[in-house]
Amino acid sequence: MAELFDILTFDSDEAENVPITTTEPDWTDVLTLTTTQREAGKYLLLFSLQFHHASTSQSFFYRFSLDGGSSWGVEYEKEVKDRHNIEVVEVSSVMNMTLPGIIDLRVQCTKEGGAVCEVLKAFISAQRVG
């Protein structure tokens, strides 16, 4: 039987100061996390973004892919209320991997309009939880 610490893996990556210059329908890659081969099991996937968007009438959008960008989940939208605000968003998901494989997570962002927009800090992780 495998040791507990060999089974419960944790992978993460982070980025800072990523300018978002694209407007929809184009997207900017913010973070990518590609693991080595992982055993079948239950994985907790998480990403968080701290961003600034200097507009009170234009939205900031973000999305998350579990398969290296072949397909994308829900597109989330956030409209800030103050041009000087720094917003924080978090998204988590549980993935049941039925066969051994590679986890390839991607996070992308875009914006409306020409206002200055930047992801100040971003974090992504994949952790085996069962």
N, C-alpha and C positions, 0 to 999 in steps of 0.2 A: 504494500500500500504506500502511496506517495506521501511524503511529509506535508503537513498542513501549509507551510510557507512556500512549498513548491507549487501548490494548487492555487492559493489565494494571491493571484498576481495583481500588480498595480502599475499602470503606465500613465504618464502625463506629459504635457507640454504646455508652454506658455509663450505669450508674445506681448510686446508693449509698443505703443505709439505707431499703430498701423493706420495710415491715412486712408479714408474711404472716399475715393474720387469718382467711383462709378455711380451712375444713376440707373434705376430700373429701366429696362430689363437686364442690364449687365450687373455682375457681382464681383466683389473683391474677395480673394481667398485670405482668410485671417489666420486660421490654424489648421494643421493636419496632424493626425496621430495615427501612425501605422505600426502595429505591433509585429513581433515575430509570431510564429505558429503558437496558438493557444489551444488548450484542451477544451472539449465541449463543456458547457456549463452556463450558469447564469451570471451576467455581467451588468454592473451599474455603470451607465455612461453619463457623463456630466460635462456641461460647458457653461462658463460664465463670461460675461462681457461687461466691462466698464467703459462707457463711451460718452463723448461730448458731441452734440449736434447743435450748431449755432443757428437754430431756427425754431420758432414757436408754431409754425404753420406747415412744416414739411416733416414727413415721417422718416424714420430709420427702420430698416428691415434686416432680419437675420434668419438664417436657416441652417439645418444640421443634416448631414448625410451619414448613414451607417455603412455604406458600401463604396467608399472612395469617390463619391460624386456621380455614380451611375444613376442614382435616383435621389430625390430630396424629399424630406418630410414637410411638415407644415411650415409656411412662411409666417414668421412673427413680425408684427408691426408695433412700433413704439413712437409716439409723438411727444416730444418734450414740451414742457409748459413754460420754461424759462431758458433763454439763450445761453445762460451761464451755468445751467444745471449740468451735473455729471450724473448720468443714469447707470444703474446696474441691473442686469437681467441674468437669470439662471434658468437653464433647461436641463432636465434629467430624464433618462429613459432606461428601461430594463430590457436587455436583449438576451434571449435564450438561444445560445449557439448549440445546435444539435450535433454537429460534427466538429472535429478539430479544424481550426482555420485561423486566418489572419483578420484582425479587427482593423478597419481602415475608416477612421472618422474624419470628417471635414466640416468646417464652419465657414460660412461666407456671409458678407454683409453688403448692403447697398443703401442708397438714400434717395430721397426726392430732392429736386432742385439743386441750386449751386452753393448753398451754405457750407461753411467749413464743417467737416465731420471727421472724427478720429476715434478709433478704438484705443483707449488709453492702456487698458490691461485686458488680457484674455487668458483663459485657462481651460484646458480640456483634459479629461481623464477617462480611463476604462479600468474598472476594478472588478475582479471576480468575487462574487458574493455567494456563490453556491454551486 
